[in-house]
Amino acid sequence: MKLLASLLMAITVAGAAVPSFAAGEPASKTSKPDLAKGEASYAICVACHAADGNSAIAANPVLAQQHPEYLVKQLQEFKSGKRNDPVMKGMAATLSDDDMRNVSAWLASKKAKPGFSKDKELVSLGEKIYRGGIQDRNIAACAACHSPNGAGIPSQYPRISGQHADYTAKQLVDFRDGKRGNNLVMTQEASKLNDREIKAVADYIAGLR
C-alpha cells in the first residue's frame, strides 16, 4: 500500500508539473508538420545525433522515435535558456517554432535502434528501482510514468528505452545537483538517488525494449 500511495503521489504531482523527462504543453497545431522540411533542418544535428537520430556517441541522446511534443518542449527550453546547454542553445536559436515542430515530427518517424545494458552486477538493482522504486525512501518507480518497457506516454512522458546509459546518468545527476532545472518532479526524484543507484537505473534503461 505504501508503494501504491507513493506511485499515485508521483503521478499526481507529475500531472500538475509535467516532467522534463516528460513533455510539456503540446506544440501549436496550426498546420501539419512538414517532414521534408524537418529533415532539411535536421542537417545541423547530424554530427552529434547521427543521420537517423540514433546517436552513436554515448554522451549525446538517441532522438529517433521520440515523442515530438517532448522534443519541441526541449528545443524551446534550450532556446529560451530554461534548459541550460551552450551548444544546444546555439543550435535551437536558429530554429523557428515551425522548424522545431518539423524536426521533431521527422525524428519521431525514425525507428530507434535497440540498446543494451553493460553492467551485469548493477542491472538487477536498476530493474528494482525502475519497476518498483525504493519504498522506504519514497522513491517512485520510473515505470509509473515512463511505462514498463520505457516507451513513455505520448504528449506526457518521453520514450527512454534504449537511451545511452551515459546520457541518462548525466541527466539524473544534473537533475539531482540542480544543474538541470527545467523539471521539478525529476529534480525531486533524482535528489533521492545516490551515484550507484543512478548508474544502475541508467544501465537498466539502456537495455529496455
VENMO-V409768 format. One line per field, one symbol per residue. ss: DSSP state (~ for helix, > for strand, _ for the rest). phi: phi as a letter, one per 20 degrees, with the letter a starting at -180 (. if undefined). burial: + if it has 16 or more other ideal C-beta (glycine too) atoms within 10 Angstrom, else -. A space follows every 10 residues. Layout:
ss->???
phi->???
burial->???
This chain:
ss->_~~~~~~~~~ ~~~~~~____ _>________ ____~~~~~~ ~~~~~~~~~_ __________ _______~~~ ~~~~~~~~~~ _____~~~~~ ~~~___~~~~ ~~~~~~~~__ _________~ ~~~~~~~~~~ ~~_>~~~_>_ __~~~~____ __>___>___ ____~~~~~~ ~~~~~~~___ ___~~~~~~~ ____~~~~~~ ~~~~~~___
phi->.fffffffff fffffebgfe ecfefgfgdf bfgdffffff ffgfeggedm fdnegedged ffdgmfffff ffgfffffff nfdebgffff fffedeffgf ffffffffee efefdbeddf fdffffffff ecmcgfdlef ffffdemgdm fmcgmccffc fmfgffffff ffffffened deafffffff fedegfffff ffffggefb
burial->--+--++--+ --++---+++ ++++--+--- --++--+++- ++--+--+++ -++++----+ ++++++++++ +++++++++- --+-+--+-- ++--+--+++ ++++++++++ -++-+-+--- -++-++++++ -+++---+++ +++++++--+ ++--++++++ ++++++++++ ++++++---+ -+++++++++ --+---++++ ++++++++-
